[in-house]
Amino acid sequence: MRLSQILAILAARRWIALWVFFLTVLVTTLLSFLLPKTYTSSVTVVINAKGADPVTGQMLPAALMPGYMATQFDIIASRNVALKVVDKLQIAQNPTAKAKFEEATNGEGDIRDYYADQFLQGLEVKPSRESSVIEISYRGPDPQFSAALANAFAEAYIQTSLELKTNPAKQASVFFDTQIKALRTEVEKAQAKLSDYQNAHGITSSEGRLDVEMARLAELSSQLVVAQAQTYDSNSRRNQLKRGGATDSPEILSNSLIQGLKSQLVQAEAKLSEVSQRLGVNHPQYQSAKQDVDNLRHSIQVEIGKTSSSVGQTAQVSQMREGEIKAALEAQKQRVLKLKNEQDAVAVLLREVDSAQRIYDSALLRFGQTNLESQSGQTEISVLNPATPPLKHSSPKILINIVLSLFLGGLLAVGCAIATEMLDRRVRSADDLSQLLAVPVLAALVTPKPTFKEWLNKLLNAKKAKPTRGALGMQLR
């Protein structure tokens, strides 16, 4: 359908279109004036989610900010917050509210839940773009009541947010309080076990004592090496003396008395040899010289025997000393091993004490933190702009409704005119003939439209030809 056809239909059905348009605008205007007025009051709250928590010092990551804000919207529109609003305004104690509840529900259900649902129906939560500000609005028939409910929802939201943060901390605080008593008992048991072990073994400072014993063990080891060397040397000398090499023994060679006696023996033998050449064996001088030689030889043998005996005694002493040092070294090893075992046992007990103490300190620290969190009244939410009673109603919006009724009325008028035409189709133009008969139109007789000048002259002539009231009276007479 062409635009010319539509215009022709509207021209032909203009009274239907005008009545539909008029009725639409009239009904919309009347309803806008007759509908009860609704007042909207808004309160804005700001959430400082990027700041550090005053108790824990934790900060919310930027990646979790959108989800955090969505959670806050759900909290505001929750039944928990609505019930706090009902309790804050004492709706359940209001006689008028009770009567309305009885009339609406016949006394069934809970009045708090009923009004919580009613309040949530008029609540609207709007986030601000790219900011942490939330607008809480409430629509109601009374401006004072709307402002009171908006402020009550903001306060209940702040209280609920604080409870959601402090209630888990209170539960954790109770849990840690119970655990701390048991952990303190464990620390005391571990400390008592360590003290009993130290008292039973006489341990005061295991680390210094072990160092001293290790130094003694090292010293005995050194002494044993020296004693073994001395024993080996003494045994070698004694064995050499036993094999008949006493004259070549270092002890004999280094003995000044034996060497002196040997020198005297050499002189006595020389004298004896000289006397034996001059005198006979029975001569007194020969006998005296021989006696001196024999005495010197005997003295040398006696001294060699003494020296050999001292070498044997030295070897025995060295062996005894080596045995003593070995025994002392073995005893020292056992003492060191015992001290190491004691030290290991003490170390195990100390680790148990340290572990129990660390767990206790950690639990005590967490208890202090959670206890502080449970008593904290700080929250990251604060009221930016409180709600005030609005001076003008928010709905119905009369001007907007009238403008919309004009637009919708025009659409309905056009639609009704076209629908009426479709029910009773008539030929309005040449295009209608070509569409209905499916034949070409050769010519069309059209009444020429007057120009503006001709229309104006016709209007002026009609006014001149219209008789006046006085002239008409004279004609009647």
C-alpha positions as CSV (number, residue, x, y, z in Angstrom):
1,M,0.0,0.0,0.0
2,R,1.4,3.3,-1.1
3,L,1.5,6.5,1.0
4,S,-1.0,8.2,-1.3
5,Q,-3.5,5.4,-0.6
6,I,-2.9,5.6,3.1
7,L,-3.5,9.4,3.0
8,A,-6.7,8.8,1.0
9,I,-7.9,6.3,3.5
10,L,-7.2,8.7,6.4
11,A,-9.0,11.5,4.6
12,A,-12.0,9.3,4.1
13,R,-12.0,7.8,7.6
14,R,-10.9,11.0,9.3
15,W,-13.7,11.0,11.9
16,I,-12.8,7.5,13.1
17,A,-9.2,8.4,13.4
18,L,-9.9,11.6,15.2
19,W,-12.2,9.9,17.7
20,V,-9.7,7.2,18.4
21,F,-6.9,9.7,18.8
22,F,-9.0,11.9,21.1
23,L,-10.2,9.1,23.2
24,T,-6.7,7.7,23.6
25,V,-5.3,11.1,24.7
26,L,-8.3,11.7,27.0
27,V,-8.2,8.4,28.7
28,T,-4.5,8.6,29.3
29,T,-4.7,12.1,30.6
30,L,-7.5,11.2,33.0
31,L,-5.8,8.1,34.2
32,S,-2.6,10.1,34.8
33,F,-4.5,12.6,37.0
34,L,-6.6,9.9,38.8
35,L,-3.8,7.4,39.5
36,P,-2.4,7.6,43.1
37,K,0.8,9.6,43.3
38,T,4.0,7.8,44.2
39,Y,7.0,9.5,45.8
40,T,10.6,8.2,45.4
41,S,13.3,9.0,47.9
42,S,16.9,8.0,47.4
43,V,19.9,7.6,49.7
44,T,23.4,7.1,48.3
45,V,26.1,5.0,50.1
46,V,29.8,4.7,49.1
47,I,31.8,1.5,49.5
48,N,35.5,2.0,50.1
49,A,36.4,-1.5,48.9
50,K,39.9,-0.5,47.7
51,G,41.0,0.7,51.1
52,A,42.8,-1.6,53.6
53,D,40.9,-3.2,56.3
54,P,41.6,-1.3,59.6
55,V,42.0,-4.5,61.6
56,T,43.4,-7.1,59.2
57,G,45.1,-4.8,56.7
58,Q,43.9,-6.8,53.8
59,M,42.8,-5.2,50.5
60,L,40.3,-6.4,48.0
61,P,41.9,-7.2,44.6
62,A,40.7,-5.1,41.7
63,A,39.8,-8.2,39.7
64,L,37.1,-9.1,42.4
65,M,35.6,-5.7,42.5
66,P,32.7,-6.3,40.0
67,G,31.6,-9.5,41.8
68,Y,32.0,-7.7,45.2
69,M,29.6,-4.9,44.0
70,A,27.1,-7.4,42.7
71,T,27.2,-9.1,46.0
72,Q,26.4,-5.8,47.8
73,F,23.4,-5.3,45.5
74,D,22.0,-8.7,46.5
75,I,22.6,-8.0,50.2
76,I,20.7,-4.8,50.0
77,A,17.7,-6.5,48.4
78,S,17.8,-9.5,50.8
79,R,15.1,-10.5,53.2
80,N,17.6,-10.2,56.1
81,V,18.0,-6.4,55.5
82,A,14.2,-6.0,55.0
83,L,13.5,-7.7,58.3
84,K,15.9,-5.4,60.0
85,V,14.0,-2.5,58.5
86,V,10.7,-3.9,59.8
87,D,12.2,-4.2,63.3
88,K,13.8,-0.8,63.2
89,L,10.5,0.9,62.2
90,Q,8.6,-1.2,64.7
91,I,6.0,-2.2,62.1
92,A,5.0,-5.3,64.1
93,Q,3.9,-3.1,67.0
94,N,1.9,-0.6,65.0
95,P,-1.9,-1.2,65.4
96,T,-2.6,0.1,61.9
97,A,0.0,-2.2,60.4
98,K,-1.4,-5.1,62.3
99,A,-5.0,-4.4,61.2
100,K,-3.8,-4.2,57.5
101,F,-1.9,-7.5,57.9
102,E,-5.0,-9.2,59.4
103,E,-7.2,-7.9,56.6
104,A,-4.7,-9.0,53.9
105,T,-3.8,-12.4,55.2
106,N,-6.5,-13.3,57.6
107,G,-3.9,-13.6,60.3
108,E,-1.9,-16.3,58.5
109,G,1.9,-16.1,58.4
110,D,4.3,-13.7,60.1
111,I,3.7,-10.0,60.1
112,R,7.5,-9.4,59.8
113,D,7.8,-11.5,56.7
114,Y,4.7,-10.0,55.2
115,Y,5.9,-6.4,55.5
116,A,9.5,-7.4,54.5
117,D,8.1,-8.6,51.2
118,Q,6.0,-5.5,50.8
119,F,9.0,-3.2,51.4
120,L,11.2,-5.2,49.0
121,Q,8.6,-4.6,46.2
122,G,9.1,-0.8,46.5
123,L,12.9,-1.0,46.8
124,E,15.2,-0.3,43.9
125,V,19.0,-0.5,43.9
126,K,21.0,1.3,41.3
127,P,24.8,1.2,40.9
128,S,26.7,4.3,39.7
129,R,28.9,4.0,36.6
130,E,32.6,3.3,37.2
131,S,32.3,4.2,40.9
132,S,31.7,2.6,44.2
133,V,28.5,4.6,45.0
134,I,25.2,2.8,45.3
135,E,21.8,4.5,45.1
136,I,19.1,3.0,47.3
137,S,15.6,4.2,46.3
138,Y,12.2,3.5,47.7
139,R,8.8,4.2,46.1
140,G,5.8,4.9,48.3
141,P,2.6,6.9,48.6
142,D,3.9,9.2,51.3
143,P,7.1,11.2,50.9
144,Q,8.0,11.1,54.6
145,F,7.5,7.3,54.7
146,S,9.6,6.8,51.5
147,A,12.5,8.8,52.9
148,A,12.3,7.0,56.3
149,L,12.3,3.6,54.5
150,A,15.2,4.5,52.2
151,N,17.3,5.6,55.2
152,A,16.3,2.5,57.1
153,F,17.4,0.3,54.3
154,A,20.8,2.0,54.2
155,E,21.3,1.7,57.9
156,A,20.1,-2.0,57.9
157,Y,22.5,-2.7,55.0
158,I,25.4,-1.2,56.9
159,Q,24.5,-3.2,60.0
160,T,24.1,-6.4,57.9
161,S,27.4,-5.9,56.2
162,L,29.1,-5.4,59.6
163,E,27.4,-8.5,61.0
164,L,28.5,-10.6,58.0
165,K,32.1,-9.5,58.8
166,T,32.0,-9.8,62.6
167,N,29.8,-13.0,63.0
168,P,32.4,-15.3,61.4
169,A,35.1,-13.6,63.4
170,K,33.1,-14.2,66.6
171,Q,32.7,-17.9,65.8
172,A,36.4,-18.1,65.0
173,S,37.2,-16.3,68.2
174,V,35.2,-18.9,70.2
175,F,36.9,-21.7,68.4
176,F,40.4,-20.3,69.0
177,D,39.5,-19.7,72.7
178,T,38.7,-23.4,73.1
179,Q,41.8,-24.5,71.2
180,I,44.1,-22.2,73.0
181,K,43.4,-23.9,76.3
182,A,44.2,-27.3,74.8
183,L,47.3,-26.0,73.1
184,R,48.5,-24.3,76.3
185,T,48.2,-27.7,78.0
186,E,50.3,-29.3,75.2
187,V,53.0,-26.8,75.6
188,E,53.1,-27.3,79.4
189,K,53.3,-31.1,78.9
190,A,56.1,-30.8,76.4
191,Q,58.0,-28.4,78.6
192,A,57.5,-30.6,81.7
193,K,58.7,-33.7,79.7
194,L,61.9,-31.8,78.7
195,S,62.5,-30.6,82.2
196,D,62.1,-34.1,83.6
197,Y,64.5,-35.6,81.1
198,Q,67.1,-32.9,81.9
199,N,66.7,-33.4,85.6
200,A,67.0,-37.2,85.3
201,H,70.2,-37.0,83.3
202,G,71.7,-33.9,85.0
203,I,71.7,-31.9,81.8
204,T,72.1,-28.2,82.1
205,S,73.7,-27.1,78.9
206,S,74.1,-30.0,76.5
207,E,75.9,-28.1,73.7
208,G,78.8,-26.7,75.8
209,R,79.2,-30.0,77.6
210,L,79.4,-32.0,74.4
211,D,82.0,-29.6,73.0
212,V,84.2,-30.1,76.1
213,E,83.8,-33.9,75.9
214,M,84.6,-33.8,72.2
215,A,87.8,-31.8,72.9
216,R,88.8,-34.4,75.5
217,L,88.1,-37.2,73.1
218,A,90.4,-35.5,70.5
219,E,93.1,-34.9,73.1
220,L,92.9,-38.6,74.2
221,S,93.1,-39.6,70.6
222,S,96.3,-37.5,70.2
223,Q,97.8,-39.0,73.4
224,L,97.0,-42.5,72.2
225,V,98.9,-41.9,69.0
226,V,101.9,-40.6,70.9
227,A,101.7,-43.5,73.4
228,Q,101.5,-46.0,70.7
229,A,104.6,-44.5,69.1
230,Q,106.4,-44.6,72.4
231,T,105.4,-48.2,73.0
232,Y,106.5,-49.3,69.6
233,D,109.8,-47.6,70.1
234,S,110.3,-49.1,73.6
235,N,109.4,-52.6,72.4
236,S,111.8,-52.3,69.5
237,R,114.7,-51.3,71.9
238,R,113.8,-54.1,74.3
239,N,113.7,-56.7,71.5
240,Q,117.0,-55.4,70.2
241,L,118.5,-55.9,73.7
242,K,117.0,-59.4,73.9
243,R,118.6,-60.3,70.6
244,G,122.1,-59.5,72.0
245,G,122.6,-56.2,70.4
246,A,122.9,-54.4,73.7
247,T,126.2,-52.7,72.8
248,D,124.6,-51.2,69.7
249,S,121.5,-50.1,71.6
250,P,121.0,-46.3,71.6
251,E,120.5,-46.4,75.4
252,I,123.9,-48.1,75.8
253,L,125.6,-45.8,73.4
254,S,124.1,-42.7,75.0
255,N,124.9,-43.8,78.6
256,S,127.8,-41.7,79.7
257,L,128.6,-44.0,82.7
258,I,128.9,-47.1,80.5
259,Q,131.0,-45.2,78.0
260,G,133.2,-43.9,80.7
261,L,133.6,-47.5,82.1
262,K,134.4,-48.7,78.6
263,S,137.1,-46.0,78.3
264,Q,138.5,-47.1,81.6
265,L,138.3,-50.8,80.5
266,V,140.3,-49.9,77.4
267,Q,143.0,-48.3,79.5
268,A,143.0,-51.2,82.0
269,E,143.3,-53.7,79.2
270,A,146.2,-51.8,77.7
271,K,147.9,-51.7,81.0
272,L,147.2,-55.5,81.5
273,S,148.7,-56.2,78.1
274,E,151.8,-54.1,78.9
275,V,152.2,-55.9,82.3
276,S,151.7,-59.3,80.8
277,Q,154.6,-58.7,78.4
278,R,156.9,-57.8,81.3
279,L,155.6,-59.9,84.1
280,G,154.2,-63.3,84.6
281,V,150.6,-64.2,85.4
282,N,151.4,-64.8,89.0
283,H,153.0,-61.4,89.5
284,P,151.1,-59.2,91.9
285,Q,151.0,-56.3,89.4
286,Y,149.6,-58.6,86.7
287,Q,147.0,-59.9,89.1
288,S,146.1,-56.3,90.1
289,A,145.8,-55.2,86.5
290,K,143.7,-58.2,85.6
291,Q,141.5,-57.6,88.7
292,D,140.9,-54.0,87.5
293,V,139.9,-55.3,84.0
294,D,137.6,-57.8,85.5
295,N,136.0,-55.3,87.8
296,L,135.5,-52.8,85.0
297,R,134.0,-55.5,82.8
298,H,131.7,-56.5,85.6
299,S,130.6,-52.9,86.2
300,I,129.9,-52.5,82.5
301,Q,127.7,-55.6,82.5
302,V,126.0,-54.4,85.6
303,E,125.3,-51.0,84.0
304,I,124.2,-52.6,80.7
305,G,121.8,-54.9,82.7
306,K,120.5,-51.9,84.5
307,T,120.0,-50.0,81.3
308,S,118.4,-53.0,79.7
309,S,116.1,-53.4,82.7
310,S,115.1,-49.7,82.5
311,V,114.4,-50.2,78.8
312,G,112.1,-53.1,79.6
313,Q,110.4,-51.2,82.3
314,T,110.0,-48.2,80.0
315,A,108.4,-50.6,77.4
316,Q,106.1,-52.0,80.1
317,V,105.2,-48.4,81.3
318,S,104.5,-47.4,77.7
319,Q,102.3,-50.5,77.2
320,M,100.5,-49.7,80.4
321,R,100.1,-46.1,79.5
322,E,98.8,-47.1,76.1
323,G,96.3,-49.4,77.7
324,E,95.2,-46.7,80.1
325,I,94.8,-44.2,77.3
326,K,92.9,-46.8,75.2
327,A,90.6,-47.4,78.1
328,A,90.2,-43.7,78.8
329,L,89.6,-43.2,75.1
330,E,86.9,-45.9,75.0
331,A,85.3,-44.5,78.1
332,Q,85.4,-41.0,76.5
333,K,83.8,-42.4,73.4
334,Q,81.0,-44.0,75.3
335,R,80.6,-40.7,77.2
336,V,80.4,-38.7,74.0
337,L,78.0,-41.2,72.5
338,K,75.8,-41.0,75.6
339,L,75.9,-37.2,75.5
340,K,75.0,-37.2,71.8
341,N,72.1,-39.5,72.5
342,E,71.1,-37.3,75.3
343,Q,71.5,-34.3,73.1
344,D,69.4,-35.9,70.3
345,A,66.7,-36.7,72.9
346,V,66.8,-33.2,74.2
347,A,66.7,-31.9,70.6
348,V,63.6,-34.0,69.9
349,L,62.0,-32.7,73.1
350,L,63.0,-29.1,72.3
351,R,61.5,-29.5,68.8
352,E,58.3,-30.7,70.4
353,V,58.3,-27.8,72.8
354,D,59.1,-25.3,69.9
355,S,56.5,-26.9,67.7
356,A,53.8,-26.7,70.4
357,Q,54.9,-23.2,71.3
358,R,54.7,-22.0,67.7
359,I,51.3,-23.6,67.2
360,Y,50.2,-22.0,70.5
361,D,51.6,-18.6,69.5
362,S,50.0,-18.8,66.1
363,A,46.6,-19.7,67.6
364,L,47.0,-16.9,70.2
365,L,47.8,-14.4,67.4
366,R,44.8,-15.5,65.4
367,F,42.6,-15.4,68.5
368,G,43.7,-11.8,69.2
369,Q,43.0,-10.8,65.6
370,T,39.7,-12.5,65.3
371,N,38.7,-11.2,68.7
372,L,39.5,-7.7,67.6
373,E,37.6,-8.3,64.3
374,S,34.6,-9.6,66.2
375,Q,34.5,-6.4,68.4
376,S,35.2,-4.1,65.5
377,G,32.6,-1.5,64.5
378,Q,34.4,-0.4,61.5
379,T,32.9,-0.9,58.0
380,E,33.9,0.1,54.5
381,I,30.3,1.4,53.9
382,S,29.2,4.9,54.7
383,V,26.2,7.1,53.8
384,L,27.1,9.7,51.3
385,N,23.8,11.5,50.9
386,P,20.9,10.6,53.2
387,A,17.3,10.5,51.9
388,T,15.1,13.5,52.2
389,P,11.3,13.7,51.6
390,P,10.7,14.5,47.9
391,L,8.7,17.6,47.1
392,K,7.3,16.2,43.9
393,H,5.9,12.9,43.1
394,S,7.8,10.6,40.8
395,S,4.8,8.9,39.2
396,P,2.6,9.2,37.4
397,K,4.5,11.5,35.0
398,I,1.7,13.4,33.5
399,L,3.6,15.3,30.8
400,I,5.4,12.2,29.6
401,N,2.2,10.2,29.6
402,I,0.4,12.9,27.5
403,V,3.3,12.9,25.0
404,L,3.2,9.1,24.8
405,S,-0.6,9.2,24.5
406,L,-0.2,11.6,21.5
407,F,2.2,9.2,19.8
408,L,0.2,6.1,20.6
409,G,-3.1,7.8,19.8
410,G,-1.7,8.7,16.4
411,L,-0.6,5.1,15.8
412,L,-4.0,3.8,17.0
413,A,-5.9,6.3,14.9
414,V,-4.0,5.3,11.7
415,G,-4.4,1.6,12.6
416,C,-8.1,1.9,13.2
417,A,-8.7,3.9,10.0
418,I,-6.8,1.3,8.0
419,A,-8.6,-1.6,9.8
420,T,-12.0,0.0,9.1
421,E,-11.1,0.5,5.4
422,M,-10.0,-3.2,5.2
423,L,-13.4,-4.3,6.5
424,D,-15.2,-2.1,4.0
425,R,-12.9,-1.6,1.0
426,R,-13.7,1.2,-1.4
427,V,-12.0,2.8,-4.4
428,R,-10.2,5.9,-3.3
429,S,-7.7,6.4,-6.2
430,A,-6.5,5.1,-9.5
431,D,-4.1,2.9,-7.8
432,D,-7.0,1.1,-6.0
433,L,-8.5,0.3,-9.4
434,S,-5.3,-1.0,-10.9
435,Q,-4.8,-3.2,-7.8
436,L,-8.4,-4.5,-7.5
437,L,-9.1,-5.1,-11.2
438,A,-5.5,-5.8,-12.3
439,V,-5.9,-3.7,-15.4
440,P,-4.1,-0.5,-16.4
441,V,-5.7,2.8,-15.8
442,L,-5.9,4.9,-19.0
443,A,-7.1,8.2,-17.6
444,A,-8.4,9.8,-14.3
445,L,-10.9,12.6,-13.9
446,V,-9.6,14.8,-11.1
447,T,-11.2,17.9,-9.8
448,P,-8.6,20.6,-10.1
449,K,-7.4,22.0,-6.8
450,P,-7.9,25.8,-6.4
451,T,-4.8,27.8,-5.9
452,F,-4.2,29.8,-2.8
453,K,-5.3,33.0,-4.4
454,E,-8.5,31.5,-5.7
455,W,-9.2,29.9,-2.3
456,L,-8.7,33.3,-0.6
457,N,-11.0,35.2,-3.1
458,K,-13.7,32.6,-2.6
459,L,-13.5,33.0,1.2
460,L,-13.7,36.8,0.9
461,N,-16.7,36.7,-1.4
462,A,-18.5,34.3,0.9
463,K,-18.1,36.7,3.8
464,K,-19.4,39.6,1.7
465,A,-22.4,37.7,0.6
466,K,-23.3,36.6,4.2
467,P,-26.1,39.0,5.4
468,T,-25.7,40.8,8.7
469,R,-28.1,40.5,11.6
470,G,-29.6,43.9,11.0
471,A,-30.1,43.4,7.3
472,L,-31.8,40.1,8.0
473,G,-34.2,41.8,10.4
474,M,-35.1,44.4,7.8
475,Q,-35.8,41.8,5.2
476,L,-38.1,39.9,7.6
477,R,-40.1,43.1,8.2
